[in-house]
Amino acid sequence: MTVLWPEDPRLVAVYDVECAGRWDHDFYLALSDDVSAEVVVDIGCGTGVFVTDLAQRGKTAVGVDPAEAVLAAAQQRVNDMGLGSAVRLVHGDASSVGNDLGDLVIMMGHVAQYFLTDEAWEAVLSEAHRILRPGGHLAFETRNPLIDWAGEWTEANTKGTLPHPDGGEFTSWVQVVDVTGPPDSYTITHHGHTILPEGDLGFGGGGEHVVASEQLRFRSRAEVERPLTEAGFDIEQIWGDWKRSAWTPDSRELIVHASAR
């Protein structure tokens, strides 16, 4: 069992196939235009799809990620697209990024939920504030804890088979194994299962069944808002979906746009 999928090249290789939807990327690209951001910092940049999107739109992008395997995939993407002059990748966390650098800081792909403790969450918000130029913007999303995610994240609901980038097909699904905390504020532990195609994929494979354990923190709206204001942000808007609908208790997402005081 691996610790986190971004640390395993076998799982990094299939991530973009599993997460091929564009709604969050397009949302944040539009927001970057709305706030006239020229320099955007992506905390938890993953495989680099968003930072290369930004560079192709004429923006300067800084991507930071603590996982070497996923950052290597991002660097390969940047190199293949010839965008090295517009993208800088940083191995580390938000504290590894310079002061007063960005017009906009993004945490997408539910990166906000990887900060499990209150202390870790407060720390990354403080770092985001430090990274931003005066008047800069912060945007991220986190899943609404009022939705029954544990009931949705079952093998029956999530299992699917998709083409592997290196040939053949892989099968994957998610299974929740633990939920701790009250109904509006909790931590889920789930296992991501991936069955790789038969044959040599260059880094293992051969029908291997890989299981990655992951924990995610689901914060209430109050637990999202209070640390933001304490970190020096004014909340501009909280939306409930990628269409910028107003948030309601039935919304699946809390999508936050804040500005630095």
N, C-alpha and C positions, 0 to 999 in steps of 0.2 A: 504494500500500500504506500503510495506517495503522500507527501504532506499537502502540497498545493499543486494544482495543474500547471501554473506558470513555471514550475521548476522541473517539469518533465518534458523533454523534447517530443516524445511520442504524443502527448496531449496538446502541446503547443501546435503541432502540425495539423491538427484537425479543428482547432478552435474557430478559425475564421469560417469554416464550412458549417459548423454548428450555429454560429452567431452571424449569419449572413444578412440579417435585417438591417436596413439603413435608417430607420426612423430616428434613433438617438443621434447618429452621426449628422444627419441632415438638420435635426433640431439645433444642435450645438454649433454647426457651421453657420446657420442662419442667425443665431444669437451673437456669434462673433462679429458678423456684419452689422447687426443692430447696434452694438456698442462700439463699433469702429475700432475693434482690436487689431493691432498690427503684430503684437507679440503675444502668443498664447502658450501657456504652460499646461501640459497634460500630465496630471499626477496619476500614476498607474497606467502608463501608456500602452501596455500590452504589446500586441504584435505590430503596432505602428500604423494602423489603417488611418486613424484620425489625424495624426501629425502629418502624414503624407497628403491627406486631403487638404489640410490647411496650407501646406507648402504649394500645392497646385493652384490655390486661390491667391497666391502672392503674399501670404503671411509668413512670418517667422515662427517656427514651432520649436518648443523644448519639451521633450518627452522624458519622463523619469519613471523608473521601475526598479524594484529591488531584486527581481528574479532574473538571473543570468540567461536562462533558456529563452524566455519570452523576449528579452531585450535583444538577444542575438537575432531572433526572427525579425524584429523591428529594424535592426541595422541592415539586415539583408534586403529588406523591402526598400529602405531608403537608398541603398547602393544600387539596386536593380533599376530604380526609377530615376537615378541621377539627381537626387534632391539633397545631397549632402550639404550644399551651401545654405539651404533654407531650414534644415532640421538639425537640432543638436539633441543627442540622446545621452542621458545621465544614468549610470548605474548607482542606485541608492534610493533614498526616500526624499520627501519634500525638503528636508533640512540640507540636502546636497545641492539645492538650487540657490542662485545668488539673490541678493536683496534688490528690491525696487526694479524688478526685471520685466514683469508681465503686465499687459493691459487686461488680460483675462486668464483666470485659472479654472481649469476644467477637471472634474472627477467624474468620468463616465463609465458605463459598464458596471454600475453599482459598486464602484470602488469604495464609496463611502461606507459600505457595510462590512468591509474588511477590518475596520478599526473597532475592535470588539469592546474595549473598555472606555469609560468616560474620559479617562486621562488621555488615551490615544486619540480619541476624537477631538478633544480640546486642543491637543498638540498639533494635529494636522491643520486645524482651522487657524491656529496662530501662525503656523508656517506659511499657509496660503496668504494670510494678511501681510506677512513680511515680504513675500515674493512680489506682491502687487505694487505697482506704482500708485501714488495717491489718487484716489478716485477710481481705482481699478475694480474689476468685477470678478465674482466667483459664481460658478454654476455646477450643480451636481444633482444626481437623483438617488433616491433610496426607496425601496419597496414599502408600501403601506402595511404596517403590521396588523391592521384590522382585517386584511384578507387572509383566508385560510391557506397559506402557502404549504404547510405540511400536508394538508389534504390534497393539494394539487400536485406536489412533487412526489409522485409514486412511479414505480416502474411502468404500470399500466398506462399512465397519463403521459409519460415523457419518452418512452422508448421509441427509437426510430433508427433507420438505416440510411446512410448517406454515402456518396462517393468519396473515397479517400484521395487526397491530392496526388499521391504517388501510385495510384492504381488500386483497383478492387473497391471494396466497400467496408465501412466500419459501422458498428452498432453501438449506440450509447443510450444511457438513461440515468436518471437521478433518483435517489432513495433517501428520504429523511430518516435519520436514526435517533435523533434526540432534539427536544425542545425544552429550553429552560427559561423561566421568567414569566411575568404576568402576561395576560392576553394582548396588551397594547405596547409591550416592550420586552423583547425576548431575543434569545440567541438560538439559531438553528444549526445543528450539525447534520450535514448530509454527505452521502457518498456518491461520487460520480463514477459510473461504470462505463468503460469503453472496451469493446472487443475489436481488436485490430484485424486487418485482412491477413489472409494467409500469404506467405512469401516474405522476401527480404525487403524491408523498407529502409534499410541503410542505418537504422539505429535500434534494431530489435524488430519485433513484430511477430510474424508467424502465427497469427490467430491468438495472440496473447490477450488475456483479460486483465486490463489495468484498472485499479480502483484508487481514486484520489479522494481523500477526506478533506472537507472544507467546513469552516464555521463562518456564519454571517450574522451580523447584528441588525435587528429590526427595531428602529427607534420610533417612538411616538412623535407626533408633530411638535409637541412642546420640547422634547429632547433634541430635536433638530434645531428649533428656533433659538432657544435660550443660549446655548454655547456660541451660536453665530453672533448674537448681539454682544455677548461678553468678549468675543475675540475682536471686536471693532468693526462689525459689519452692520449695515442696514439692509433689511430684507425688502427687496423690490417686488418679488412675486413668488408665489408657490402655486405651481400648476399641478393638475392631476393626471395629465397624459401628454403625449407628444404633439397633440393638436392645440396645446395651450388652453385647454379647458380649465375652468376653475376647480380647485381641489374640493372634494367632498369626502366624507368618511368611506364612501364606496369606491373611491379612486384607487387604482392599482399602484400608482407612483406618487411620491412627493418630489416634484422637480423644482429645485430652488434656484433663484437668481438673487444674488445679494451684491451690494457695492460696499467698498471699503471706505470707512470714515477717515 
